[in-house]
Every structure is written in C-alpha cells, then in structure tokens.
C-alpha cells in the first residue's frame, strides 16, 4: 500500500533529528522523501539513518521531490525564507519555534500560507505533552478555581558554548528559545498577553551575543499574571535541564516538572487541594514500547492528521506571531526600562538593543 503523504525536512540539525525526521520516517501514512541542509554531510547522515534523499539546496529538493508537507528546522534567521519557499512550492508547513526573529518575518510567512491556501503550523511541542495537556484539562475544568498567577523557571546549562542559537542573527537568546514555549503555554491556558515587563543580561559576552538570562512578567486581560525565568548559565540538575511551572488558583494549584526534551519518561504533575492543604500526584499515560505518549511523536502524528483532514494545528502561524511579539516586548521593556503594552506596532531594533545590552 502506497504512502499518502510525502514529507521533507529543511535543516538536519538536532531539532530536526529529535523533533521531526524520525517521526515522519515511522508514520504509516508518510513517505520521507527529502532532507536538505547546507551541510550536506548532516543531510546524508539523516538520510542513511531514517531514509529520504539528501540535498544541500532546499529549493532543488522542493522542485525534485514535490513534498506535500515540509518541516523547517533550520536556524531561526532562515525560518521565514525557507517557510515562504516551501509554501510557494505548494507544501503545508510546520515551522520550528520560535517562528522567526521579527514580526515582519512572521507576517511574510502567514501571508504566503494564506495566499497559497496551505496550512502553517508552529512546533510548540508542549501542547502535545501528556503532562501539560492534563494540566490544561484540569485548569479549564475549574479544578483550581479561578487562575491567579503562574511561575515558570527553565534552566538549560549551556556554559560558554557558542553556536547559532547564541548569535545575534538569531534575533534573541534564552528567552526567545525557551521562554517562547511558556509564553505559548500561558496563552493557551489563559488568553492573550496584555503587557510585558522584565529584564535580561548577557553573563558570558565572549560566547553569547544575545541574552543568557531573562525574567519577564506577563499581564493578561483577565488579571492573571505569569513570571517566566529562563537561563543558559545554570545551575541545573545533573542532566543539564530544570523546567518547572506552578499555576495558582483560588481553590488550589497545579505543578508540572518536565524532563529534558530527549527523555522519554513522563513529566511529574501534581495538584494542590486547598481544602485539606495537600499535594496529590497525578498519574500520566506512558507507552515506553511505542512512545505514543512522547510529545514529539504526538506532534507529528497530529500534524499529519491536520493535513489529511484539513484541520487547524494546535499552534498556528498566528499563535507563533503572538509569541514572537511577546518576546520582542520583553527585549523592548528591558531596553527602555518601561512596561510594554501589546500589540506592538512593529519590531524593535534588535541589533541596537543587544549592542546596548552588551555594554551594560
């Protein structure tokens, strides 16, 4: 029986290998046809391991393979270029987060999807995590009453390492990379962000051109507030990552601790019951044989379902743009020392902001 969907991936680095390629390769309705990376050795490595034809040119791959769906997992600064290119070639597009460095890039991507009648999704995989899904269900069911505030801390120890994520061309650092996930989560749980304030720092300027520490307070229209703290300078647990969130309500609270993104164990989820003043552990589904609980597999499975059924993905291009806007608002808030109200009229001058940050 022939495969229904032809899939390709642009960018063959860590995110592509962990988040996208392997799950396309094992999906029963997908034929993995093409892998493109300017480092053709990376494309060849992935093709040898998971299938598909390697290319060092994305446009050549799109013309030759004519895929139905494409995942873009190239460096953030190339997301808009590669996304628009694939959409113009008729593919539905799943873009890695963050969507792009600027609002103007996001608008180009959204416009290309609408103009070509294609689906544009953003890979906020935490919307597929069994722990955050259960947290969302309990929150929406009113099990902790009216949500009051949230608190998220994320440390991923990067030390003084470089790489594209630490370069100014990316358009941001740890808050753009990690904070974007939890901006999306809080928007999913609560609604749109109304205002942003906070601060950031570059602790290792010899290695990092962008922030390696940031903390932001997000204000929502409902009166809910959330604090997100993200850092690359640690310390973290022995596995190099610490990611925890508390959400407090009038009748209780929820807590989730997520394992590193490459680990298969389920998150830790707990609920605090105000009446009785006790925390209870919540059991989560786990399938260590087929990994049906694993968020990256669930993300690609749902993405293919959306394409086959013509449905909207859990995180759309418009969701991705809202997250980018909030990240940029934090950068502007630090730079000006003032609370920034959304929406933004345009993207701030990121290069100028980080030049000033490095001189602080």
Helices and strands as residue ranges (DSSP letters): E 5-10, H 14-15, I 16-21, H 22-26, E 30-36, H 40-50, E 53-55, H 58-65, E 69-72, G 76-78, H 79-88, E 92-96, H 103-116, E 120-123, G 125-128, H 130-140, E 147-156, G 164-166, G 168-170, H 174-174, I 175-179, H 180-189, E 193-201, E 213-220, E 225-231, E 241-249, E 252-257, E 268-273, E 278-281, H 295-309, H 317-336, E 340-341, H 350-358
